[in-house]
Amino acid sequence: MNSGPAPAPAESSPVAVVTGGSRGIGYGIAAALVARGDRVCVTGRDPDSLARAVASLGPGRAMGVAGKAHDEAHQAEVVEKVMAAYGRLDHLVNNAGTNPVFGPLIDLDPAVARKVFDTNVLSALGFARQAWRAWQRDHGGTGVNIASVAGLSAAPLIGAYGISKAAMISLTQQLAHELAPKVRVNAIAPAVVKTKFAAALYEGREEEASAGYPLGRLGVPEDIAGAAAFLTSDASAWITGQTLVVDGGLFLNAGVG
């Protein structure tokens, strides 16, 4: 389902797809790319949220396609509509993610674990495949996968999410190797960012939650957006297969105390 009008494909400015882009980190990234002159397609499950995001980003610069990230038909639809509307697909930002459980990994329902991996890992691979075949194989481009610091070490009580993000980091390295030199693929590993998705980790106790961060605060979507804008720009032209940790210095305290 297309939740916003698409502009005519006459412009030559770069085009990005940002999955899970109706709010939070995804919306912040989309807004940063639009601000620098790109055109964007944002995806998400809720058509109404997408419509609001497109209206805010600017209907002349953005479009939205609703669907579930792990649905292969949705992945194909997004890329088909982007190519029809804009005629190119330069940047793919895989931001869609889920974390439906909180508790010990050993007790996790395998069906829930499959849902986490379908959404957090296999969807990224599916979108990368679609973008490669439609445009990037012949014209080049970039991919940015939104991982997490939870994928860099043990992640108590969110183990499935952490493992999926570790897989996302590995996927980034594999795609960077396979798609070079045409396409650069990197990842961003944020710590806690103030979004609805992460609200359970800080809401009502933000001062306590941020106490372990040397920079004295939790992240905001703009922090991740800046990193994504860098990794999709020529300023990072000799960087691929890397994971940029954006954590307010949190890992500086690893092992302290």
Secondary structure, 3 states (H helix, E strand, C coil): CECCCCCCCCCCCCEEEECCCCCHHHHHHHHHHHHCCCEEEEEECCHHHHHHHHHHHCCCCEEEEECCCCCHHHHHHHHHHHHHHHCCCCEEEECCCCCCCCECHHHCCHHHHHHHHHHHHHHHHHHHHHHHHHHHHHHCEEEEEECCHHHCCCCCCEHHHHHHHHHHHHHHHHHHHHHCCCEEEEEEEECCECCCCCHHHCCCCHHHHHCCCCCCCCECHHHHHHHHHHHCCHHHCCCCCCEEEECCCHHHHCCCC
